[in-house]
Amino acid sequence: MEVGKRIRFIRKQQKRTQEEIAELCGFTKSLLSKIETGATMPPVATLMKIAEALGVRVSDLLEEESESGTVYTTAEQCENNAKWIKTNKGYSFFAFASEKRNKIMQPYLFKAKKNEIRHHVLSHEGEEFVYMLKGTLKYKVGSVEYTLHEGDSIYFNSLEEHMITPVTDVVYLAVIADKRTARGNDQ
């Protein structure tokens, strides 16, 4: 099931309106409608807000099936273009272990091309770790801008406003941990 359809399914299952969820997320009903119909694919930070408003995890929005044990992902599975999600902000991501429920962290692989990113400021619950695999990326956290090259990493509180600007085409790993889950407050 597509992400938007999954969001709509979960929302309707909970007997909640688009207005209610959009208000909790801090954006318009129109945007939520576009997401649910598949007209737009939001960035990960927006998916995190929707998941929080619905009382689920981002992985619940990405996968119907649930896995409780170890999740093994082969390079072939990761390279499968059907598993990559292209956002309306100009980057694509692959969510590792999206079928695993109640996890403390969510690892993502991101790909972005120079000049294709629509600049936007991100802020969401949790902490974030970014590791550069390929290319050069400017990563602004708060008022400080860092230039990350292959092998560089950054770790920060993701409530701080942050923004990326690819200097070249980039591939990077980001691991986002939700503090609520890390404290044991499973929903």
C-alpha positions as CSV (number, residue, x, y, z in Angstrom):
1,M,0.0,0.0,0.0
2,E,1.3,3.5,-0.9
3,V,2.3,5.8,2.0
4,G,-0.6,8.3,1.4
5,K,-3.2,5.5,1.2
6,R,-1.7,4.0,4.4
7,I,-2.0,7.3,6.2
8,R,-5.6,7.6,5.1
9,F,-6.3,4.0,6.1
10,I,-4.9,4.5,9.6
11,R,-6.6,7.9,10.1
12,K,-10.0,6.5,9.0
13,Q,-9.5,3.4,11.1
14,Q,-9.1,5.8,14.1
15,K,-12.3,7.7,13.0
16,R,-10.3,11.0,12.8
17,T,-10.7,13.8,10.3
18,Q,-8.1,15.4,8.1
19,E,-8.7,18.7,9.9
20,E,-7.8,17.1,13.2
21,I,-4.6,15.5,12.0
22,A,-3.5,18.5,10.0
23,E,-4.0,20.8,13.0
24,L,-2.0,18.5,15.3
25,C,0.8,18.5,12.7
26,G,0.8,22.2,12.2
27,F,-0.1,22.3,8.5
28,T,-3.2,22.6,6.3
29,K,-5.9,20.1,5.6
30,S,-5.0,20.7,1.9
31,L,-1.5,19.4,2.4
32,L,-2.7,16.3,4.2
33,S,-5.2,15.7,1.5
34,K,-2.4,15.9,-1.2
35,I,-0.3,13.5,0.9
36,E,-3.2,11.0,1.3
37,T,-4.0,11.1,-2.4
38,G,-0.4,10.6,-3.4
39,A,-0.2,14.1,-5.1
40,T,2.8,14.9,-2.9
41,M,5.3,12.9,-1.0
42,P,6.4,14.7,2.2
43,P,9.8,14.8,3.7
44,V,10.7,12.5,6.6
45,A,10.1,15.3,9.2
46,T,6.5,15.7,8.0
47,L,6.0,11.9,8.1
48,M,7.2,12.0,11.7
49,K,4.7,14.6,12.6
50,I,1.9,12.6,10.9
51,A,2.9,9.4,12.7
52,E,3.0,11.3,16.0
53,A,-0.5,12.8,15.4
54,L,-1.8,9.3,14.6
55,G,0.0,7.7,17.6
56,V,2.0,5.4,15.4
57,R,5.6,5.1,14.1
58,V,6.9,6.2,10.7
59,S,7.4,2.5,10.0
60,D,3.7,1.9,10.4
61,L,3.1,4.5,7.6
62,L,5.6,2.8,5.3
63,E,4.8,-0.9,5.7
64,E,1.6,-2.9,6.4
65,E,3.5,-6.0,7.6
66,S,5.1,-6.2,11.0
67,E,8.4,-7.9,11.8
68,S,9.2,-8.5,15.5
69,G,12.6,-10.1,15.1
70,T,15.8,-9.3,13.3
71,V,15.4,-7.6,10.0
72,Y,18.1,-8.3,7.4
73,T,18.4,-6.1,4.3
74,T,20.5,-7.2,1.4
75,A,22.3,-4.7,-0.9
76,E,20.0,-5.9,-3.7
77,Q,16.9,-5.0,-1.6
78,C,18.4,-1.5,-0.9
79,E,19.1,-0.9,-4.6
80,N,15.6,-1.9,-5.6
81,N,14.1,1.4,-6.9
82,A,10.6,0.4,-5.9
83,K,11.5,0.7,-2.2
84,W,12.9,4.2,-2.6
85,I,10.5,7.1,-1.8
86,K,10.9,10.3,-3.8
87,T,9.8,13.3,-1.7
88,N,8.4,16.6,-3.0
89,K,11.5,18.3,-1.5
90,G,13.8,16.9,-4.1
91,Y,15.5,14.0,-2.3
92,S,14.8,10.2,-2.1
93,F,15.1,7.9,0.8
94,F,15.1,4.3,1.7
95,A,13.9,3.3,5.2
96,F,15.8,0.4,6.6
97,A,13.8,-2.1,8.7
98,S,10.6,-0.2,8.1
99,E,8.7,-3.4,8.7
100,K,10.1,-3.6,12.3
101,R,7.7,-2.2,14.8
102,N,8.4,-0.5,18.1
103,K,12.0,0.2,17.3
104,I,14.0,2.9,19.1
105,M,15.8,4.2,16.0
106,Q,14.9,4.6,12.3
107,P,17.8,4.3,9.9
108,Y,17.4,5.9,6.4
109,L,19.6,6.1,3.3
110,F,19.2,9.4,1.5
111,K,20.1,10.4,-2.0
112,A,20.1,14.0,-3.2
113,K,21.3,15.7,-6.3
114,K,22.9,19.1,-6.3
115,N,20.4,21.8,-7.3
116,E,17.4,19.5,-6.9
117,I,16.7,20.1,-3.2
118,R,13.9,22.5,-2.4
119,H,15.3,24.3,0.6
120,H,13.3,23.8,3.7
121,V,13.9,23.9,7.4
122,L,13.4,20.7,9.4
123,S,12.6,20.2,13.1
124,H,11.2,17.1,14.7
125,E,11.3,15.2,18.0
126,G,14.4,13.1,18.7
127,E,18.1,13.0,18.0
128,E,19.7,12.5,14.6
129,F,23.0,11.0,13.4
130,V,24.2,11.6,9.8
131,Y,27.1,9.8,8.1
132,M,28.3,10.9,4.7
133,L,28.8,8.0,2.3
134,K,29.3,9.9,-1.0
135,G,29.7,13.6,-2.0
136,T,29.8,16.8,-0.1
137,L,26.9,18.3,1.9
138,K,26.3,21.5,3.8
139,Y,24.3,20.7,6.9
140,K,23.1,23.7,8.9
141,V,22.1,22.9,12.5
142,G,20.8,26.0,14.4
143,S,23.0,28.9,13.3
144,V,26.1,26.8,12.6
145,E,26.7,25.3,9.1
146,Y,28.9,22.2,8.7
147,T,30.5,20.9,5.5
148,L,30.3,17.2,5.5
149,H,32.5,15.1,3.2
150,E,32.7,11.3,2.7
151,G,33.4,9.7,6.1
152,D,32.3,12.8,8.1
153,S,29.4,12.6,10.6
154,I,27.2,14.8,12.7
155,Y,25.0,14.1,15.7
156,F,22.5,16.6,17.1
157,N,19.1,17.2,18.8
158,S,16.7,17.2,15.9
159,L,14.4,19.7,17.6
160,E,17.1,22.2,16.5
161,E,16.2,23.6,13.1
162,H,18.3,22.0,10.5
163,M,18.7,22.2,6.7
164,I,20.7,20.5,4.0
165,T,22.3,21.8,0.9
166,P,24.1,19.3,-1.4
167,V,27.3,20.8,-2.8
168,T,27.6,17.7,-5.1
169,D,25.3,14.7,-5.6
170,V,25.2,13.0,-2.2
171,V,24.4,9.7,-0.5
172,Y,24.2,9.6,3.3
173,L,23.0,7.5,6.1
174,A,20.8,9.2,8.8
175,V,19.6,7.5,11.9
176,I,16.8,9.2,13.8
177,A,16.0,8.2,17.4
178,D,12.8,9.2,19.0
179,K,13.4,10.2,22.6
180,R,9.9,9.2,23.6
181,T,10.7,5.6,22.5
182,A,14.1,5.6,24.0
183,R,12.6,6.5,27.4
184,G,10.3,3.4,27.0
185,N,7.1,5.3,26.4
186,D,5.9,3.0,23.6
187,Q,2.6,4.0,22.1
